[in-house]
Amino acid sequence: MSKIQEFIDAYNDVISFINTNTKVDSTTYKRSALSGDFAITNLKLQLRNLISEPVTGLTSGDPNILATIGITTDREGKLSISDSDTLEDYLESNLDKVAALFNSTD
């Protein structure tokens, strides 16, 4: 579970960096350094798609999205373990399926 938490923390660090550096102050309208940068906006969209879209190439019936194993995103796009019991159950009884979800190359 610690490696999954490390992944979540690293992903959230990237999302925090993007959010901080693309925001616009609603009072002063001061723009952050990367505000309006299409490449950064597109990167954030691609990251969110990778996290939320089903992984292809897995065996039918296997978990194909992170939410299935108890990992969800919040409104800011950050990941969290929302159901640690489900995640622990998958890790204990279906470690190979969890590994396939994280390691799929399709």
N, C-alpha and C positions, 0 to 999 in steps of 0.2 A: 504494500500500500504506500510505502514511503516514496517509491519511484513515481507512482501516479501523482502523489502530492507535489513532488518536484516538478513534474510536467505541468501541472495546474499552476503552480507558482510562477514558472518561467513564462507560460502563456499569458498569465495575468499581468506580469511585468511588462510584456510587450504591449498589451492592450492599454495599460495605464500610461505608458510612454506616448502612445499614439493619441489617446484621449487628452492628455495634458498638453501636447504640442500641436493639437489641431483645434483647440477650443477658441471661442470668441467670447470675451467678457460682455455679458448682456447689459451692463451699465455703461461702460466706457467704450464699448465696441472695439476694444484693443484686441488685435488678432495675435494668436500664438505663432511661433516660428514656422510651423508647417500648415497652418490654417489655409484651407483652399487648395492644398497640393493634391492633385488628382491621383498621383501615384500612391501616396500614403492612404488616401481614402479607399482606393482600390485594394491595397494590401490588406487593410482592415476587413473589407468585404470578403476577400478571398479567405482570410483566416477564419472568419465567422462561418463561411460556407463549409470549410474543411471540418469544422467542429460540429456543425448542425446537420449536414447532409448525410444520408446513409452511405456507409462504406460498401462499395461493390466488390464482388469476387469472394464473398464469404459464403460458407455453407448455409443453406436455407434453414431458418430457425435459430441461427446463431445471432447474438446481439450485433447490430450493424450501426448503431448510433450510441454515443456516450450516455444519453439519457436512460437507455435501457439498463445500464449498469450503475445508475445512481449519480451521474455527473451531469449537471445542468449549467446553463448560462443565466446571468442576471441581465437587467436592463442595460447595463454598461457594456455587456459583452464578455464579462469575466466569468470564468469557470468556478464551480465549487462542487464539493461532494455533498449532494442534497440528501442522499440516502445511503449512509455508511453501512447499514445492514445488508442492503442489496449488493453493494460493491464487495463487501467481505464475503458474502455467499458466493458470488461469482469467482472471486479469487481463490476461495477454498475448493470449490467443486468444478470450476470451469476455467482454470488458469489459462489453458491453451486457447480458449475462445476470447478471453480478454486480450491475450498477447496478439492474436490474429487481428483484433479490432484496432490495436495500436500500430501494428506492423504491416498492415495490408499495403501492397504496392500497386493495386489497381486503381 
